[in-house]
Amino acid sequence: MSAAAAPKAGLAFALRDAAIAAAVAFGLFAMPVGLRTDIGPTGSLVLRQRWEVVALLCGLVFLGRLLVTTWLGRRALRASTAPGPWTLRLQQSGRFVAPLLLALALTLPFLPSIGRYELDIGILVLTYVMLGWGLNIVVGLAGLLDLGYVAFYAIGAYSYGLLSTSFGLSFWICLPLAGILAAFWGVLLGFPVLRLRGDYLAIVTLAFGEIIRVVLLNWTELTGGPNGISGIPRPSFFGLPFSAAGGEGSFAGFFGLEPSPSHRVIFLYYLILVLALLTNWVTLRLRRQPLGRAWEALREDEIACRALGINITVTKLTAFALGAMFGGFAGAFFATRQAFISPESFTFIESAIILAIVVLGGLGSQVGVAIAALVMIGGFELFRGLDEWRMLVFGGAMVVIMVLRPRGLVGTRTPSIALGEKRVIGGDLVGEGRG
């Protein structure tokens, strides 16, 4: 084929591929978007047709697929084993992003125009950051695909809820107990799946998450069933309760402050911030230890890991146990923040969101997971005014990010231990198994 005919063939393939994508989009959007039932003037249901919206969406899919196919074709012509420009830019910017995010998190409650709503969003984002960092140990460092991580989240929440309401134990006593119980169940999950990998491991962990949810839903004598557990006590500040009335013995009375409901919210914000930073610190410390290097070796090649004499059983069980422990900590915080828990808060969609945060941020990247949680959880609130279209906009934004950065926002890897100067490994090389 001549040089002039090659671009024409490439353009014809891109147009055909884009047309197929548009046809598939029409099949998906025709019924749920093109036809909608509304309440008419007489109170009866009226079928409203919106084919112009379907045409607009199909056109956007056609143009998007055409651009992606053309861009990927040109990218293949520039393939190289050297780290790309994005890799170098992310490496340079990463030195400043993490300190800036930490400074923003520390000063957020005292920034101007920050109210109760913004603090609640911050607490929610930090909760998912902690969950993402916990799952990152299992998926990002050890390479074990876990689709039932929400089960450990639920175990931590119900552990605190039952211990605090039944035995009157304080939050500070129940917090480590919730983590220990979640870690115990992580070990119990790890034993049956020692010989499983890939899709088979994902199916078993998914089943484990559903088993926990069904047990919580049906064991009404212990968990309350669908009614859940209410009246879960709030944490105190070293024995000082947060009272809206103030008075002697309360947080506001002890420090001579004007009683305000925001005191509890600010305290909960800094509490989850400390728990998240503790998760990050432990993960970074373990990553430089022999255990962390064993996790990364297991992630890259389990057969080679066995050949090196690494105990696969201990390596997998410790990854499941530590990841579950941090999920239990987050669950205990969720219970004390909401003061009410029920099985509806621990469905599979929660596991999917946490896993999407880890994959979107980049497997094994702590900064990437934090940025992904901020984008997915905090950024989702920016589209709340779009009503029914916000899910479409949010899903489209995720597709664009994964097309541009298929290995995550921070898909690069730097060896924990290196002889001489550490060499950054690009996400493309990692994806091909050469990292």
C-alpha positions as a Markdown table, in Angstrom:
| # | Residue | x | y | z |
|---|---|---|---|---|
| 1 | Met | 0.0 | 0.0 | 0.0 |
| 2 | Ser | 1.4 | 3.4 | -0.9 |
| 3 | Ala | 2.0 | 6.2 | 1.6 |
| 4 | Ala | -1.0 | 8.2 | 0.2 |
| 5 | Ala | -3.4 | 5.2 | 0.4 |
| 6 | Ala | -2.5 | 4.5 | 4.1 |
| 7 | Pro | -4.2 | 7.6 | 5.6 |
| 8 | Lys | -7.3 | 7.0 | 3.4 |
| 9 | Ala | -7.6 | 3.5 | 4.7 |
| 10 | Gly | -7.1 | 4.7 | 8.2 |
| 11 | Leu | -9.8 | 7.3 | 7.8 |
| 12 | Ala | -12.2 | 4.8 | 6.3 |
| 13 | Phe | -11.7 | 2.4 | 9.2 |
| 14 | Ala | -12.2 | 5.3 | 11.7 |
| 15 | Leu | -15.4 | 6.4 | 10.0 |
| 16 | Arg | -16.8 | 2.8 | 9.9 |
| 17 | Asp | -15.8 | 2.3 | 13.6 |
| 18 | Ala | -17.5 | 5.5 | 14.6 |
| 19 | Ala | -20.7 | 4.6 | 12.7 |
| 20 | Ile | -20.8 | 1.3 | 14.5 |
| 21 | Ala | -20.4 | 3.0 | 17.9 |
| 22 | Ala | -23.2 | 5.5 | 17.0 |
| 23 | Ala | -25.5 | 2.5 | 16.0 |
| 24 | Val | -24.8 | 0.9 | 19.4 |
| 25 | Ala | -25.5 | 4.2 | 21.1 |
| 26 | Phe | -28.8 | 4.5 | 19.3 |
| 27 | Gly | -29.8 | 1.0 | 20.6 |
| 28 | Leu | -28.9 | 2.0 | 24.1 |
| 29 | Phe | -30.5 | 5.5 | 24.1 |
| 30 | Ala | -33.6 | 4.9 | 22.0 |
| 31 | Met | -35.9 | 3.6 | 24.7 |
| 32 | Pro | -34.6 | 5.1 | 28.0 |
| 33 | Val | -33.9 | 8.6 | 26.5 |
| 34 | Gly | -36.1 | 8.8 | 23.4 |
| 35 | Leu | -39.3 | 7.9 | 25.2 |
| 36 | Arg | -40.3 | 9.3 | 28.6 |
| 37 | Thr | -43.5 | 9.3 | 30.6 |
| 38 | Asp | -44.7 | 12.5 | 32.2 |
| 39 | Ile | -47.8 | 13.4 | 34.1 |
| 40 | Gly | -50.3 | 15.2 | 31.9 |
| 41 | Pro | -52.7 | 18.0 | 32.7 |
| 42 | Thr | -55.4 | 15.6 | 33.7 |
| 43 | Gly | -53.1 | 13.5 | 35.9 |
| 44 | Ser | -52.7 | 10.7 | 33.5 |
| 45 | Leu | -49.4 | 9.5 | 32.1 |
| 46 | Val | -48.3 | 11.0 | 28.8 |
| 47 | Leu | -45.6 | 9.5 | 26.5 |
| 48 | Arg | -43.2 | 12.2 | 25.4 |
| 49 | Gln | -40.8 | 11.6 | 22.6 |
| 50 | Arg | -37.3 | 13.1 | 22.6 |
| 51 | Trp | -35.6 | 11.9 | 19.4 |
| 52 | Glu | -33.7 | 15.1 | 19.0 |
| 53 | Val | -31.9 | 14.3 | 22.2 |
| 54 | Val | -31.1 | 10.8 | 21.0 |
| 55 | Ala | -29.7 | 12.2 | 17.8 |
| 56 | Leu | -27.6 | 14.6 | 19.7 |
| 57 | Leu | -26.2 | 11.9 | 21.9 |
| 58 | Cys | -25.5 | 9.6 | 18.9 |
| 59 | Gly | -23.7 | 12.4 | 17.1 |
| 60 | Leu | -21.5 | 13.1 | 20.2 |
| 61 | Val | -20.7 | 9.4 | 20.3 |
| 62 | Phe | -19.8 | 9.3 | 16.6 |
| 63 | Leu | -17.6 | 12.4 | 16.9 |
| 64 | Gly | -16.0 | 11.1 | 20.1 |
| 65 | Arg | -15.3 | 7.7 | 18.7 |
| 66 | Leu | -13.9 | 9.2 | 15.5 |
| 67 | Leu | -11.5 | 11.4 | 17.5 |
| 68 | Val | -10.4 | 8.5 | 19.8 |
| 69 | Thr | -9.7 | 6.1 | 16.9 |
| 70 | Thr | -7.8 | 8.8 | 15.0 |
| 71 | Trp | -5.8 | 9.8 | 18.0 |
| 72 | Leu | -5.0 | 6.2 | 19.0 |
| 73 | Gly | -3.8 | 5.5 | 15.4 |
| 74 | Arg | -1.4 | 8.4 | 15.5 |
| 75 | Arg | -0.2 | 7.4 | 18.9 |
| 76 | Ala | 0.7 | 3.9 | 17.7 |
| 77 | Leu | 2.9 | 5.5 | 15.1 |
| 78 | Arg | 4.8 | 7.3 | 17.8 |
| 79 | Ala | 5.2 | 4.2 | 20.1 |
| 80 | Ser | 8.4 | 4.3 | 22.1 |
| 81 | Thr | 9.9 | 2.5 | 25.1 |
| 82 | Ala | 11.0 | 5.8 | 26.7 |
| 83 | Pro | 8.7 | 7.5 | 29.2 |
| 84 | Gly | 6.3 | 9.8 | 27.4 |
| 85 | Pro | 5.9 | 13.5 | 28.1 |
| 86 | Trp | 2.9 | 12.9 | 30.4 |
| 87 | Thr | 5.1 | 10.6 | 32.5 |
| 88 | Leu | 7.7 | 13.3 | 33.0 |
| 89 | Arg | 5.2 | 16.0 | 33.6 |
| 90 | Leu | 3.3 | 14.0 | 36.2 |
| 91 | Gln | 6.6 | 13.1 | 37.9 |
| 92 | Gln | 7.5 | 16.8 | 38.2 |
| 93 | Ser | 4.1 | 18.0 | 39.2 |
| 94 | Gly | 3.7 | 15.2 | 41.8 |
| 95 | Arg | 6.3 | 16.9 | 44.0 |
| 96 | Phe | 3.9 | 19.8 | 44.5 |
| 97 | Val | 0.5 | 18.3 | 44.2 |
| 98 | Ala | 0.7 | 16.2 | 47.4 |
| 99 | Pro | 1.8 | 19.1 | 49.7 |
| 100 | Leu | -0.8 | 21.4 | 48.2 |
| 101 | Leu | -3.6 | 18.8 | 48.8 |
| 102 | Leu | -2.4 | 18.3 | 52.3 |
| 103 | Ala | -2.3 | 22.0 | 53.0 |
| 104 | Leu | -5.8 | 22.4 | 51.6 |
| 105 | Ala | -7.1 | 19.5 | 53.7 |
| 106 | Leu | -5.6 | 21.0 | 56.9 |
| 107 | Thr | -7.0 | 24.5 | 56.4 |
| 108 | Leu | -10.3 | 23.7 | 54.7 |
| 109 | Pro | -12.6 | 24.3 | 57.8 |
| 110 | Phe | -11.1 | 27.8 | 58.3 |
| 111 | Leu | -11.2 | 29.0 | 54.7 |
| 112 | Pro | -13.6 | 31.8 | 53.9 |
| 113 | Ser | -17.1 | 30.8 | 52.6 |
| 114 | Ile | -16.7 | 27.3 | 53.9 |
| 115 | Gly | -19.9 | 26.2 | 55.6 |
| 116 | Arg | -21.6 | 23.0 | 56.9 |
| 117 | Tyr | -22.3 | 21.7 | 53.3 |
| 118 | Glu | -18.7 | 22.0 | 52.2 |
| 119 | Leu | -17.4 | 20.3 | 55.4 |
| 120 | Asp | -19.8 | 17.4 | 54.9 |
| 121 | Ile | -18.5 | 17.0 | 51.3 |
| 122 | Gly | -15.0 | 17.1 | 52.6 |
| 123 | Ile | -15.8 | 14.4 | 55.2 |
| 124 | Leu | -17.3 | 12.3 | 52.5 |
| 125 | Val | -14.3 | 12.7 | 50.1 |
| 126 | Leu | -11.8 | 11.9 | 52.9 |
| 127 | Thr | -13.9 | 8.8 | 53.8 |
| 128 | Tyr | -13.6 | 7.5 | 50.2 |
| 129 | Val | -9.9 | 8.5 | 50.1 |
| 130 | Met | -9.3 | 6.3 | 53.2 |
| 131 | Leu | -11.3 | 3.4 | 51.6 |
| 132 | Gly | -9.4 | 3.9 | 48.3 |
| 133 | Trp | -6.0 | 3.7 | 50.1 |
| 134 | Gly | -7.1 | 0.6 | 52.0 |
| 135 | Leu | -8.3 | -1.1 | 48.8 |
| 136 | Asn | -5.1 | 0.1 | 47.1 |
| 137 | Ile | -3.1 | -2.3 | 49.3 |
| 138 | Val | -5.1 | -5.3 | 48.0 |
| 139 | Val | -5.5 | -4.3 | 44.4 |
| 140 | Gly | -2.8 | -1.8 | 43.7 |
| 141 | Leu | 0.1 | -3.2 | 45.6 |
| 142 | Ala | -0.7 | -7.0 | 45.9 |
| 143 | Gly | -2.6 | -7.2 | 42.6 |
| 144 | Leu | -5.6 | -9.1 | 44.1 |
| 145 | Leu | -8.8 | -8.0 | 42.4 |
| 146 | Asp | -11.4 | -7.5 | 45.2 |
| 147 | Leu | -15.0 | -6.7 | 44.4 |
| 148 | Gly | -16.3 | -7.2 | 47.9 |
| 149 | Tyr | -14.4 | -4.5 | 49.8 |
| 150 | Val | -17.6 | -3.0 | 51.1 |
| 151 | Ala | -18.0 | -6.1 | 53.3 |
| 152 | Phe | -15.2 | -4.9 | 55.5 |
| 153 | Tyr | -16.6 | -1.4 | 55.5 |
| 154 | Ala | -19.9 | -2.9 | 56.8 |
| 155 | Ile | -18.2 | -5.1 | 59.3 |
| 156 | Gly | -16.4 | -2.1 | 60.8 |
| 157 | Ala | -19.6 | -0.1 | 60.9 |
| 158 | Tyr | -21.7 | -2.8 | 62.5 |
| 159 | Ser | -19.0 | -3.8 | 65.0 |
| 160 | Tyr | -19.0 | -0.2 | 66.3 |
| 161 | Gly | -22.7 | 0.1 | 66.2 |
| 162 | Leu | -23.3 | -3.2 | 68.2 |
| 163 | Leu | -20.5 | -2.7 | 70.7 |
| 164 | Ser | -21.4 | 0.9 | 71.5 |
| 165 | Thr | -25.2 | 0.4 | 71.8 |
| 166 | Ser | -25.1 | -3.0 | 73.5 |
| 167 | Phe | -22.1 | -2.6 | 75.8 |
| 168 | Gly | -21.8 | 1.1 | 76.1 |
| 169 | Leu | -18.2 | 1.2 | 74.8 |
| 170 | Ser | -16.8 | 4.5 | 73.6 |
| 171 | Phe | -15.7 | 5.2 | 70.1 |
| 172 | Trp | -12.0 | 5.2 | 71.0 |
| 173 | Ile | -12.3 | 1.6 | 72.4 |
| 174 | Cys | -14.5 | 0.4 | 69.5 |
| 175 | Leu | -12.3 | 1.9 | 66.7 |
| 176 | Pro | -9.4 | -0.6 | 67.1 |
| 177 | Leu | -11.8 | -3.5 | 67.8 |
| 178 | Ala | -13.7 | -2.7 | 64.6 |
| 179 | Gly | -10.4 | -2.8 | 62.7 |
| 180 | Ile | -9.3 | -6.1 | 64.3 |
| 181 | Leu | -12.6 | -7.7 | 63.5 |
| 182 | Ala | -12.5 | -6.6 | 59.9 |
| 183 | Ala | -9.0 | -7.8 | 59.6 |
| 184 | Phe | -10.1 | -11.2 | 61.0 |
| 185 | Trp | -12.7 | -11.5 | 58.3 |
| 186 | Gly | -10.2 | -10.4 | 55.8 |
| 187 | Val | -8.0 | -13.4 | 56.8 |
| 188 | Leu | -11.0 | -15.7 | 56.6 |
| 189 | Leu | -11.7 | -14.5 | 53.1 |
| 190 | Gly | -8.0 | -14.9 | 52.1 |
| 191 | Phe | -7.8 | -18.6 | 53.0 |
| 192 | Pro | -10.4 | -19.9 | 50.4 |
| 193 | Val | -9.0 | -17.7 | 47.6 |
| 194 | Leu | -5.3 | -18.5 | 48.0 |
| 195 | Arg | -5.2 | -20.4 | 44.7 |
| 196 | Leu | -7.5 | -18.1 | 42.8 |
| 197 | Arg | -6.4 | -15.2 | 40.5 |
| 198 | Gly | -8.0 | -12.8 | 38.1 |
| 199 | Asp | -11.7 | -13.1 | 37.3 |
| 200 | Tyr | -12.2 | -16.1 | 39.6 |
| 201 | Leu | -10.8 | -14.1 | 42.6 |
| 202 | Ala | -13.1 | -11.2 | 41.7 |
| 203 | Ile | -16.2 | -13.5 | 41.6 |
| 204 | Val | -15.4 | -15.0 | 45.0 |
| 205 | Thr | -14.9 | -11.6 | 46.7 |
| 206 | Leu | -18.0 | -10.3 | 45.0 |
| 207 | Ala | -19.9 | -13.2 | 46.5 |
| 208 | Phe | -18.4 | -12.6 | 49.9 |
| 209 | Gly | -19.6 | -9.0 | 49.9 |
| 210 | Glu | -23.1 | -10.1 | 49.0 |
| 211 | Ile | -23.1 | -12.8 | 51.7 |
| 212 | Ile | -22.3 | -10.2 | 54.3 |
| 213 | Arg | -25.0 | -7.9 | 53.1 |
| 214 | Val | -27.6 | -10.7 | 53.1 |
| 215 | Val | -26.6 | -11.7 | 56.6 |
| 216 | Leu | -27.0 | -8.2 | 57.8 |
| 217 | Leu | -30.3 | -8.0 | 56.1 |
| 218 | Asn | -31.8 | -11.2 | 57.5 |
| 219 | Trp | -30.2 | -11.6 | 61.0 |
| 220 | Thr | -32.7 | -9.3 | 62.5 |
| 221 | Glu | -32.1 | -10.4 | 66.1 |
| 222 | Leu | -28.5 | -9.1 | 66.0 |
| 223 | Thr | -28.3 | -6.4 | 63.3 |
| 224 | Gly | -31.9 | -5.1 | 63.2 |
| 225 | Gly | -32.4 | -6.3 | 59.7 |
| 226 | Pro | -33.7 | -3.7 | 57.2 |
| 227 | Asn | -34.4 | -1.3 | 60.1 |
| 228 | Gly | -30.6 | -1.1 | 60.9 |
| 229 | Ile | -29.2 | 0.2 | 64.1 |
| 230 | Ser | -30.0 | 3.7 | 65.3 |
| 231 | Gly | -28.9 | 5.8 | 68.3 |
| 232 | Ile | -25.2 | 5.1 | 67.7 |
| 233 | Pro | -23.3 | 7.4 | 70.1 |
| 234 | Arg | -21.1 | 10.2 | 68.8 |
| 235 | Pro | -17.4 | 10.4 | 69.6 |
| 236 | Ser | -16.2 | 12.8 | 72.3 |
| 237 | Phe | -13.1 | 15.0 | 72.5 |
| 238 | Phe | -11.1 | 13.3 | 75.2 |
| 239 | Gly | -14.2 | 12.9 | 77.3 |
| 240 | Leu | -15.8 | 16.3 | 76.4 |
| 241 | Pro | -19.1 | 15.8 | 74.6 |
| 242 | Phe | -20.2 | 18.2 | 71.9 |
| 243 | Ser | -23.4 | 19.8 | 73.2 |
| 244 | Ala | -25.4 | 22.5 | 71.4 |
| 245 | Ala | -26.4 | 23.9 | 74.7 |
| 246 | Gly | -22.9 | 24.3 | 76.0 |
| 247 | Gly | -22.4 | 24.4 | 79.7 |
| 248 | Glu | -19.9 | 23.0 | 82.1 |
| 249 | Gly | -18.3 | 19.7 | 81.1 |
| 250 | Ser | -18.9 | 20.2 | 77.4 |
| 251 | Phe | -16.4 | 21.0 | 74.6 |
| 252 | Ala | -17.6 | 24.6 | 74.2 |
| 253 | Gly | -17.8 | 25.2 | 78.0 |
| 254 | Phe | -14.3 | 23.8 | 78.7 |
| 255 | Phe | -12.6 | 26.0 | 76.0 |
| 256 | Gly | -14.9 | 29.0 | 76.7 |
| 257 | Leu | -16.4 | 28.9 | 73.2 |
| 258 | Glu | -19.8 | 29.9 | 71.9 |
| 259 | Pro | -21.8 | 26.6 | 71.5 |
| 260 | Ser | -22.2 | 25.7 | 67.8 |
| 261 | Pro | -23.2 | 22.6 | 65.9 |
| 262 | Ser | -20.2 | 23.2 | 63.7 |
| 263 | His | -17.8 | 22.1 | 66.4 |
| 264 | Arg | -18.8 | 18.5 | 66.0 |
| 265 | Val | -18.6 | 18.6 | 62.2 |
| 266 | Ile | -15.1 | 20.2 | 62.3 |
| 267 | Phe | -14.0 | 17.5 | 64.8 |
| 268 | Leu | -15.3 | 14.7 | 62.6 |
| 269 | Tyr | -13.6 | 16.3 | 59.6 |
| 270 | Tyr | -10.2 | 16.3 | 61.4 |
| 271 | Leu | -10.8 | 12.8 | 62.8 |
| 272 | Ile | -11.3 | 11.2 | 59.3 |
| 273 | Leu | -8.4 | 13.3 | 58.1 |
| 274 | Val | -6.1 | 11.8 | 60.7 |
| 275 | Leu | -7.4 | 8.3 | 60.0 |
| 276 | Ala | -6.8 | 8.8 | 56.3 |
| 277 | Leu | -3.3 | 10.1 | 56.9 |
| 278 | Leu | -2.6 | 7.2 | 59.2 |
| 279 | Thr | -3.6 | 4.8 | 56.4 |
| 280 | Asn | -1.3 | 6.6 | 54.0 |
| 281 | Trp | 1.6 | 6.6 | 56.4 |
| 282 | Val | 1.3 | 2.9 | 57.2 |
| 283 | Thr | 1.0 | 2.0 | 53.5 |
| 284 | Leu | 4.1 | 4.0 | 52.5 |
| 285 | Arg | 6.1 | 2.6 | 55.4 |
| 286 | Leu | 5.1 | -1.0 | 54.5 |
| 287 | Arg | 5.8 | -0.5 | 50.8 |
| 288 | Arg | 9.5 | 0.1 | 51.6 |
| 289 | Gln | 9.6 | -3.0 | 53.9 |
| 290 | Pro | 10.2 | -6.6 | 52.7 |
| 291 | Leu | 6.5 | -7.2 | 53.0 |
| 292 | Gly | 5.6 | -4.3 | 50.7 |
| 293 | Arg | 8.2 | -5.5 | 48.1 |
| 294 | Ala | 6.7 | -9.0 | 48.3 |
| 295 | Trp | 3.3 | -7.5 | 47.5 |
| 296 | Glu | 4.7 | -5.8 | 44.4 |
| 297 | Ala | 6.4 | -8.9 | 43.3 |
| 298 | Leu | 3.2 | -10.8 | 43.7 |
| 299 | Arg | 1.4 | -8.2 | 41.7 |
| 300 | Glu | 3.9 | -8.4 | 38.8 |
| 301 | Asp | 4.3 | -12.2 | 38.5 |
| 302 | Glu | 3.1 | -14.8 | 41.1 |
| 303 | Ile | 5.0 | -17.6 | 39.5 |
| 304 | Ala | 8.3 | -15.7 | 39.7 |
| 305 | Cys | 7.4 | -14.7 | 43.2 |
| 306 | Arg | 7.1 | -18.3 | 44.2 |
| 307 | Ala | 10.4 | -19.1 | 42.5 |
| 308 | Leu | 12.1 | -16.4 | 44.6 |
| 309 | Gly | 11.0 | -18.3 | 47.7 |
| 310 | Ile | 8.4 | -15.7 | 48.9 |
| 311 | Asn | 5.7 | -17.2 | 51.1 |
| 312 | Ile | 2.6 | -16.5 | 48.9 |
| 313 | Thr | 0.2 | -17.5 | 51.6 |
| 314 | Val | 1.5 | -15.0 | 54.1 |
| 315 | Thr | 1.8 | -12.3 | 51.5 |
| 316 | Lys | -1.8 | -12.6 | 50.3 |
| 317 | Leu | -3.3 | -12.9 | 53.8 |
| 318 | Thr | -1.4 | -9.9 | 55.1 |
| 319 | Ala | -2.7 | -7.8 | 52.1 |
| 320 | Phe | -6.3 | -8.9 | 52.7 |
| 321 | Ala | -6.0 | -8.4 | 56.5 |
| 322 | Leu | -4.4 | -4.9 | 56.3 |
| 323 | Gly | -6.8 | -3.7 | 53.6 |
| 324 | Ala | -9.8 | -5.0 | 55.6 |
| 325 | Met | -8.5 | -3.4 | 58.8 |
| 326 | Phe | -8.5 | 0.1 | 57.2 |
| 327 | Gly | -11.9 | -0.6 | 55.7 |
| 328 | Gly | -13.1 | -1.4 | 59.2 |
| 329 | Phe | -11.7 | 1.8 | 60.6 |
| 330 | Ala | -13.6 | 3.7 | 57.9 |
| 331 | Gly | -16.8 | 1.8 | 58.7 |
| 332 | Ala | -16.6 | 2.7 | 62.4 |
| 333 | Phe | -16.2 | 6.3 | 61.5 |
| 334 | Phe | -19.1 | 6.1 | 59.1 |
| 335 | Ala | -21.3 | 4.7 | 61.9 |
| 336 | Thr | -20.4 | 7.3 | 64.4 |
| 337 | Arg | -20.9 | 10.1 | 61.9 |
| 338 | Gln | -24.3 | 9.0 | 60.7 |
| 339 | Ala | -25.5 | 7.7 | 64.1 |
| 340 | Phe | -27.5 | 5.2 | 62.0 |
| 341 | Ile | -26.5 | 2.3 | 59.8 |
| 342 | Ser | -28.5 | -0.2 | 57.6 |
| 343 | Pro | -27.7 | -2.8 | 55.0 |
| 344 | Glu | -28.7 | -0.3 | 52.2 |
| 345 | Ser | -25.5 | 1.6 | 52.8 |
| 346 | Phe | -23.3 | -1.3 | 52.0 |
| 347 | Thr | -24.3 | -2.5 | 48.5 |
| 348 | Phe | -22.2 | -3.6 | 45.6 |
| 349 | Ile | -22.2 | -0.1 | 44.1 |
| 350 | Glu | -20.1 | 1.0 | 47.0 |
| 351 | Ser | -17.4 | -1.6 | 46.2 |
| 352 | Ala | -17.6 | -0.5 | 42.5 |
| 353 | Ile | -17.1 | 3.1 | 43.4 |
| 354 | Ile | -14.1 | 2.4 | 45.6 |
| 355 | Leu | -12.5 | 0.1 | 43.0 |
| 356 | Ala | -13.2 | 2.8 | 40.3 |
| 357 | Ile | -11.4 | 5.3 | 42.5 |
| 358 | Val | -8.3 | 3.0 | 42.7 |
| 359 | Val | -8.3 | 2.2 | 39.0 |
| 360 | Leu | -8.9 | 5.8 | 37.9 |
| 361 | Gly | -6.2 | 7.1 | 40.2 |
| 362 | Gly | -3.7 | 4.5 | 39.1 |
| 363 | Leu | -2.9 | 1.2 | 40.7 |
| 364 | Gly | -0.4 | 1.6 | 43.5 |
| 365 | Ser | -0.5 | 5.4 | 43.5 |
| 366 | Gln | -1.4 | 7.1 | 46.7 |
| 367 | Val | -1.6 | 10.6 | 45.2 |
| 368 | Gly | -3.6 | 9.3 | 42.3 |
| 369 | Val | -6.2 | 7.7 | 44.5 |
| 370 | Ala | -6.6 | 10.9 | 46.5 |
| 371 | Ile | -7.1 | 12.9 | 43.3 |
| 372 | Ala | -9.5 | 10.3 | 41.9 |
| 373 | Ala | -11.6 | 10.4 | 45.1 |
| 374 | Leu | -11.7 | 14.2 | 44.9 |
| 375 | Val | -12.8 | 14.1 | 41.3 |
| 376 | Met | -15.3 | 11.3 | 41.6 |
| 377 | Ile | -16.9 | 12.2 | 44.9 |
| 378 | Gly | -16.4 | 15.9 | 45.2 |
| 379 | Gly | -16.6 | 16.7 | 41.5 |
| 380 | Phe | -19.9 | 14.8 | 41.3 |
| 381 | Glu | -21.5 | 17.5 | 43.4 |
| 382 | Leu | -20.7 | 20.1 | 40.8 |
| 383 | Phe | -23.1 | 18.4 | 38.4 |
| 384 | Arg | -26.0 | 18.2 | 40.9 |
| 385 | Gly | -27.7 | 21.1 | 39.2 |
| 386 | Leu | -28.0 | 19.1 | 35.9 |
| 387 | Asp | -30.5 | 16.7 | 37.5 |
| 388 | Glu | -31.0 | 13.6 | 35.3 |
| 389 | Trp | -28.1 | 14.5 | 33.1 |
| 390 | Arg | -25.4 | 14.5 | 35.8 |
| 391 | Met | -24.9 | 10.8 | 35.6 |
| 392 | Leu | -24.4 | 11.0 | 31.8 |
| 393 | Val | -21.9 | 13.9 | 32.2 |
| 394 | Phe | -20.1 | 12.1 | 35.0 |
| 395 | Gly | -19.9 | 8.9 | 33.1 |
| 396 | Gly | -18.7 | 10.7 | 30.0 |
| 397 | Ala | -16.0 | 12.4 | 32.0 |
| 398 | Met | -14.8 | 9.1 | 33.3 |
| 399 | Val | -14.7 | 7.6 | 29.8 |
| 400 | Val | -12.6 | 10.6 | 28.6 |
| 401 | Ile | -10.1 | 10.3 | 31.5 |
| 402 | Met | -9.7 | 6.5 | 30.9 |
| 403 | Val | -9.2 | 7.0 | 27.2 |
| 404 | Leu | -6.5 | 9.7 | 27.7 |
| 405 | Arg | -4.9 | 7.9 | 30.8 |
| 406 | Pro | -5.8 | 4.2 | 30.4 |
| 407 | Arg | -3.5 | 3.2 | 33.3 |
| 408 | Gly | -5.0 | 5.9 | 35.6 |
| 409 | Leu | -4.3 | 9.5 | 36.4 |
| 410 | Val | -0.9 | 8.5 | 37.9 |
| 411 | Gly | -0.1 | 5.3 | 36.0 |
| 412 | Thr | 3.7 | 5.5 | 36.5 |
| 413 | Arg | 5.6 | 3.4 | 38.9 |
| 414 | Thr | 8.9 | 4.0 | 40.7 |
| 415 | Pro | 10.7 | 1.0 | 42.2 |
| 416 | Ser | 10.6 | 1.0 | 46.0 |
| 417 | Ile | 14.2 | -0.2 | 46.1 |
| 418 | Ala | 16.8 | 0.4 | 43.3 |
| 419 | Leu | 20.5 | 0.0 | 42.8 |
| 420 | Gly | 21.6 | 3.5 | 42.0 |
| 421 | Glu | 19.2 | 6.0 | 40.6 |
| 422 | Lys | 15.5 | 5.1 | 40.5 |
| 423 | Arg | 14.0 | 5.0 | 37.0 |
| 424 | Val | 10.4 | 6.0 | 36.5 |
| 425 | Ile | 8.4 | 3.3 | 34.6 |
| 426 | Gly | 5.7 | 4.5 | 32.3 |
| 427 | Gly | 2.2 | 3.2 | 32.5 |
| 428 | Asp | 2.3 | 1.8 | 29.0 |
| 429 | Leu | 5.3 | -0.4 | 29.8 |
| 430 | Val | 3.6 | -1.5 | 33.1 |
| 431 | Gly | 0.5 | -2.5 | 31.2 |
| 432 | Glu | 2.5 | -4.7 | 28.8 |
| 433 | Gly | 4.1 | -6.6 | 31.7 |
| 434 | Arg | 7.6 | -5.1 | 31.2 |
| 435 | Gly | 7.5 | -3.0 | 34.4 |
